[in-house]
Amino acid sequence: MFKALVLDQADKITTSSIQELEISQLPEGDVLIDVDYSSLNYKDGLAITGKGRIVRDFPMVPGIDLTGTVVESSDERYTAGQKVVLTGWGVGEGHWGGMAQKARLKADWLVPLPEALNGAQAMKIGTAGLTAMLCVQALQDAGITPEKGEILVTGACGGVGSVAIKLLSTLGYQVVAVTGRASENGEWLKELGASRIVERSEFDDAGRPLEKQLWAGAVDTVGSKMLARVLAQTDYDGAVAACGLAGGFDLPTTVMPFILRGVKLLGVDSVYAPFERRQKAWKRISELLPASYFEHGCSEIGLEDVADAAEAITNGQIKGRVLIKL
């Protein structure tokens, strides 16, 4: 028997409860894992609260990422006792996820845990940190170097935004953080590495098709009007890595930033990123993030605290990363 957070739905209302389950109830997969840690992401919050149409089948164990130890494997790439990490692949949406003490998963979804990280650290990074690293690598691949100018990070207090700030600042970039909670979290963002803070209210509308050039590049987790405004303010030959839609999935902009300034809009996906790209990103994260990040950029909760934390994260009341100890 093992404990799990289980989501059910009746009359379109989602409920969550901690249940005792048997291993035989786990879905099919190549690798059985003792889960050490999961984490709470914005998507998890939407699934648990029912505020978003995330879960495709019920009952469902949420948790889009996890880390743990292989118990048994029918795939030769993984052996008992090996530490692994899982992010994405629809886990926690269409396949039981990380908010349980055991999981059975496909081998193709896993990545060996980097030697420089332990399980807790990996989940303090999690999907959000992996996405942040992929955004940073996308900007680097687009030729955006530190000497070209400031990098804007929207949704700065969230999981992706906060890790992106730390990674970019560690690499020598001047980072400008956008948040609606500057008075509350401004000092924390500066501790992560932001050189200055911009109020989110300055991006409340899409603005003009082209505005004053302010940013060499950007990491955007918000979408909609925010992304449109960022594109209009991006330097000639600059680039914006877009990975989120917390503000909406529409994009009220024009082609002008792209055809008059050569701005590049870089779509970043971590859910189905191929193994080699994920492995490279995890290795780079383990090299870049200092030990101090894991002390100040994260908080830890138990399975019994997840429902309240899910409500808080969907209301914009969580800063940084939330670790779930199983």
Salt bridges, closest charged atoms under 4 A:
ASP34 OD1 - LYS102 NZ 2.34
ASP36 OD2 - LYS83 NZ 3.46
ASP65 OD2 - ARG321 NH2 3.84
ASP75 OD1 - ARG77 NE 2.90
GLU93 OE2 - LYS43 NZ 3.35
GLU93 OE1 - ARG56 NH1 3.74
ASP108 OD1 - ARG77 NH2 2.61
GLU150 OE1 - ARG196 NH2 2.84
ASP205 OD1 - ARG229 NH1 3.35
GLU211 OE2 - ARG229 NE 2.64
ASP237 OD1 - LYS264 NZ 2.93
GLU287 OE2 - LYS283 NZ 2.48
GLU287 OE1 - ARG284 NH1 3.07
GLU295 OE1 - HIS296 NE2 3.98
GLU311 OE2 - LYS51 NZ 2.83
